[in-house]
Amino acid sequence: MKKIIMLLTIAALVFAPAAFAAEAAMPMGHEQTDRVTVYQCPMDHYTAEKAGTCPLCGMNLEAKEMPMAEAHKAMEDSKTK
């Protein structure tokens, strides 16, 4: 029984620091790493991947950083307008 406890203690001492180091190196969430810059009309009419002007109102598109999933949805919504 003492051998098992000793082996478990040694295993915990060896593997615990590696587990905590790996966890600390990982990003907190995907939103932080999966962000993209898109260009949106100030009136929220249109979203594009490149700078330019809104084809609906002619205003200059403004750069905006957002999660990738949100950016794809905004661009899909722009196609339906």
VENZI-V314006 format. One record per backbone hydrogen bond with DSSP energy under -0.5 kcal/mol. CO is the residue of the C=O (numbers start at 1). NH is the residue of the N-H. If there is no record, write none. Layout:
BEGIN
co->CO nh->NH
co->CO nh->NH
END
This chain:
BEGIN
co->1 nh->5
co->2 nh->6
co->3 nh->7
co->4 nh->8
co->5 nh->9
co->6 nh->10
co->7 nh->11
co->8 nh->12
co->9 nh->13
co->10 nh->14
co->11 nh->15
co->12 nh->16
co->14 nh->18
co->15 nh->19
co->16 nh->20
co->17 nh->21
co->18 nh->22
co->19 nh->23
co->20 nh->24
co->21 nh->25
co->22 nh->26
co->23 nh->26
co->29 nh->32
co->29 nh->33
co->30 nh->34
co->33 nh->35
co->34 nh->68
co->36 nh->38
co->36 nh->66
co->38 nh->40
co->38 nh->64
co->39 nh->48
co->40 nh->62
co->41 nh->44
co->46 nh->41
co->48 nh->39
co->52 nh->61
co->54 nh->58
co->59 nh->54
co->60 nh->42
co->62 nh->40
co->64 nh->38
co->66 nh->36
co->67 nh->71
co->68 nh->72
co->69 nh->73
co->70 nh->74
co->71 nh->75
co->72 nh->76
co->73 nh->77
co->74 nh->78
co->75 nh->79
co->76 nh->80
co->77 nh->80
co->78 nh->81
END
